[in-house]
C-alpha cells in the first residue's frame, strides 16, 4: 500500500506535470481515497476499462486520456463522460491521467513511437511544446515505409495523402499530429507519421510534397499502457513499495476499419 501522494510523485517522475500543455488536464482527475494498493493502466476510462479494473480488485486507474477534459456543466448519466465519472466514484476508484505530461516526456509517447519506427539521431520536432520527434530512417520507398508502419503497429490499414517518394528522414507524433506538417517539412522530413490528421492536413501536406501517414489515434498511443507499466514497476521495486500494477493489454480502439 502507498499513499495517493506517493503514487502521484512516482507517476510524475515519469510524466512531469510541468511538461503538460496548458489546455490539458493531466493529473489526478478523481480523488476518492488516500490508500492505493492496486493500479490499472489503460488508455481511456470507459465502462469496459472500469469493469476490467474491478475484476482485478484495483482501487486506482491510470489513464492516458483525461476523462475530465471538456467542462461538464451538469452531471447527467445520459452523458457518457458523466456516466463513467459516476461509475468510477461508485466503484471507489481514483483516476489519474498522464496525457501530454507523458507525451512530452523523454520516455513518453513520441520517444516510444520513434523507437518503434527505428528512427535514428532523433530530435524534438517542436521545441516550444516538446511535441514530436524527427530523425533519420533507412532509405526506403513510401510503400516500404507504409508496410513497416503496419507491421510495427500490427494494423491492417493506414490513410495516406498519396505522396510516393523516397524516404530518408521521418517525423512522428503520437495522437493528433497532422497539423505539424509544416514543421516536419521545415525539419527536412520526407514523411510525417501520426495517429490522427484532419482533411486539410492531407491536402496541405501533399501540396508541399510531404508523405503523410495516419495510423489511427489509438494505435499510435497504445504503447502507453505497457511502457507506463514497465516504468512504474521499476520505480515501485526500487522504492520497495507494496503495489500491484496491471496493464489493460486487450483494450481495443473505439473504431474499426471495414
C-alpha positions in Angstrom: 0.0 0.0 0.0 1.2 3.5 -0.8 -0.4 6.9 -0.4 -2.0 8.9 -3.2 0.8 11.5 -2.8 3.4 8.8 -3.2 1.7 7.4 -6.3 1.4 10.8 -7.9 5.0 11.5 -7.2 6.1 8.3 -8.8 4.0 8.9 -12.0 5.2 12.4 -12.2 8.9 11.3 -12.2 8.0 9.6 -15.5 5.5 12.2 -16.8 6.2 15.5 -15.1 3.1 17.8 -14.8 5.4 20.7 -15.7 5.5 19.3 -19.2 1.7 19.2 -19.7 0.4 21.6 -22.2 -1.8 24.5 -20.9 -5.1 23.1 -22.4 -4.6 19.7 -20.9 -5.9 18.1 -17.7 -3.1 15.7 -16.7 -3.0 14.8 -13.0 -5.5 13.3 -10.6 -8.9 13.6 -12.2 -10.9 11.8 -9.5 -9.6 11.7 -5.9 -11.6 9.4 -3.5 -9.2 7.8 -1.1 -5.6 8.1 0.1 -4.5 4.4 0.2 -3.5 2.8 -3.0 -2.9 -1.0 -3.4 -3.6 -1.9 -6.9 -3.3 0.2 -10.1 -4.9 -0.5 -13.5 -3.3 1.2 -16.6 -5.4 1.9 -19.7 -5.7 4.5 -22.5 -9.3 5.6 -21.7 -11.7 5.5 -18.8 -14.7 3.6 -20.2 -17.3 1.2 -18.8 -15.1 -1.7 -20.0 -11.9 -0.5 -18.5 -13.6 0.2 -15.2 -15.0 -3.4 -15.3 -11.6 -4.8 -16.0 -10.1 -2.9 -13.1 -12.8 -4.0 -10.8 -12.2 -7.7 -11.8 -8.6 -7.3 -10.6 -9.6 -5.6 -7.4 -7.9 -2.3 -8.4 -8.6 0.9 -6.4 -6.9 3.3 -8.8 -7.0 3.7 -12.6 -4.1 5.4 -14.5 -5.3 6.6 -18.0 -3.6 8.3 -20.8 -6.6 10.4 -21.9 -8.2 12.5 -19.2 -11.8 11.7 -18.5 -12.4 15.3 -17.4 -11.2 17.2 -20.5 -14.1 19.4 -21.6 -16.0 21.2 -18.8 -19.1 19.4 -17.5 -21.9 21.8 -16.8 -24.2 19.2 -15.5 -23.8 15.6 -14.1 -26.2 13.8 -16.3 -25.9 10.0 -16.5 -27.0 10.2 -20.2 -23.7 11.9 -20.9 -21.0 9.2 -21.4 -18.3 11.2 -19.6 -20.5 11.9 -16.6 -21.7 8.3 -16.6 -18.1 6.9 -16.4 -17.2 9.5 -13.7 -20.2 8.4 -11.7 -19.3 4.7 -12.2 -15.7 5.3 -11.1 -17.0 7.1 -8.0 -19.5 4.3 -7.3 -16.6 1.7 -7.5 -14.5 4.0 -5.3 -11.7 4.3 -7.8 -9.2 7.1 -8.0 -8.4 8.2 -11.6 -5.1 9.8 -12.6 -4.4 10.8 -16.2 -0.9 11.2 -17.7 -1.7 12.8 -21.1 0.6 15.5 -22.5 2.7 15.2 -19.4 3.6 11.7 -20.8 3.6 12.7 -24.5 6.2 15.4 -23.9 8.5 13.4 -21.6 11.8 11.9 -22.6 10.4 8.4 -22.3 6.9 9.3 -23.5 4.6 8.7 -26.5 6.7 10.3 -29.2 10.0 8.9 -27.9 8.5 5.4 -27.8 6.9 5.9 -31.3 10.2 6.9 -32.8 12.0 3.9 -31.2 9.3 1.5 -32.6 9.8 3.0 -36.0 13.6 2.5 -35.8 14.4 6.2 -36.2 18.0 7.3 -35.5 19.6 10.5 -34.2 16.2 11.8 -33.1 15.5 15.4 -32.1 12.3 17.0 -30.7 10.2 18.4 -33.6 8.5 21.3 -31.8 10.8 22.6 -29.1 8.3 25.1 -27.8 5.9 22.3 -26.8 8.3 19.3 -26.7 6.0 17.6 -29.2 7.1 15.1 -31.9 10.3 13.5 -32.9 12.3 13.9 -36.2 15.1 11.5 -37.1 16.9 9.5 -39.8 15.4 6.4 -41.4 16.9 3.7 -43.5 16.3 4.8 -47.1 13.2 3.3 -48.4 10.2 3.8 -50.7 6.9 5.2 -49.5 5.4 1.8 -50.0 8.1 0.1 -47.9 7.6 2.7 -45.1 3.9 2.2 -45.1 4.4 -1.6 -44.9 6.8 -1.1 -42.0 4.3 1.1 -40.1 1.6 -1.5 -40.5 3.9 -4.3 -39.4 5.3 -2.4 -36.4 1.9 -1.3 -35.1 0.2 -4.5 -36.0 -2.5 -2.7 -38.0 -4.0 -3.6 -41.4 -4.7 -0.2 -42.8 -3.5 3.4 -42.8 -4.5 6.6 -44.5 -2.1 8.5 -46.7 -2.1 11.6 -48.8 -1.0 9.7 -51.9 2.6 11.1 -52.0 5.0 8.4 -53.1 8.7 9.3 -52.8 12.0 8.0 -51.4 12.1 8.5 -47.6 15.3 9.2 -45.7 14.1 11.3 -42.8 10.9 10.8 -40.7 8.9 12.9 -38.3 6.4 11.2 -35.9 3.8 12.4 -33.5 1.6 10.1 -31.5 -2.1 11.0 -31.3 -3.4 14.0 -33.2 -0.4 15.5 -35.1 -1.4 16.1 -38.7 -1.2 19.9 -38.2 2.6 19.7 -37.7 3.2 19.0 -41.4 4.9 22.4 -41.9 7.3 21.9 -39.0 8.0 18.4 -40.3 8.8 19.7 -43.7 11.0 22.5 -42.3 12.9 19.9 -40.3 13.8 18.1 -43.5 11.4 15.2 -43.1 10.2 13.3 -46.1 7.3 11.8 -44.2 5.1 12.5 -41.2 3.6 9.6 -39.3 0.9 10.4 -36.9 -2.2 9.0 -35.2 -4.7 11.4 -36.5 -4.9 14.1 -39.2 -7.7 16.4 -40.5 -8.9 16.7 -44.0 -6.9 19.8 -44.8 -3.8 18.3 -43.3 -3.9 15.7 -46.1 -4.3 18.4 -48.7 -1.7 20.7 -47.4 1.0 18.1 -46.7 0.5 16.8 -50.3 0.9 20.3 -51.6 4.4 20.6 -50.0 5.4 17.1 -51.1 5.4 15.6 -47.6 4.2 12.0 -47.3 1.5 11.9 -44.5 0.7 8.6 -42.9 -2.2 8.4 -40.5 -2.2 5.2 -38.3 -5.3 5.8 -36.1 -5.1 7.7 -32.8 -5.4 4.6 -30.6 -2.7 2.6 -32.4 -0.2 5.4 -32.3 -0.5 5.7 -28.5 -1.4 2.1 -27.3 2.3 1.6 -26.2 1.5 3.9 -23.3 0.0 1.0 -21.4 3.0 -1.3 -21.4 5.5 1.5 -21.3 4.0 3.1 -18.2 3.6 -0.3 -16.5 7.3 -1.0 -17.1 8.5 2.3 -15.7 6.1 2.3 -12.8 7.0 -1.2 -11.8 10.7 -0.4 -11.9 10.2 2.7 -9.7 8.0 0.7 -7.3 10.6 -2.0 -7.0 13.4 0.5 -6.3 11.2 2.2 -3.6 10.2 -1.2 -2.2 6.5 -0.3 -2.5 3.9 -3.0 -2.0 1.9 -2.1 -5.1 0.3 -4.3 -7.8 0.4 -2.8 -11.3 -1.8 -4.1 -14.1 -1.9 -3.2 -17.8 -5.0 -3.4 -20.0 -3.3 -5.2 -22.8 -6.6 -6.2 -24.5 -8.0 -2.7 -24.8 -9.5 -2.0 -28.2 -9.6 1.1 -30.4 -13.0 2.9 -30.3 -13.3 2.5 -34.1 -12.6 -0.1 -36.7 -11.9 -0.3 -40.4 -14.3 -2.4 -42.6 
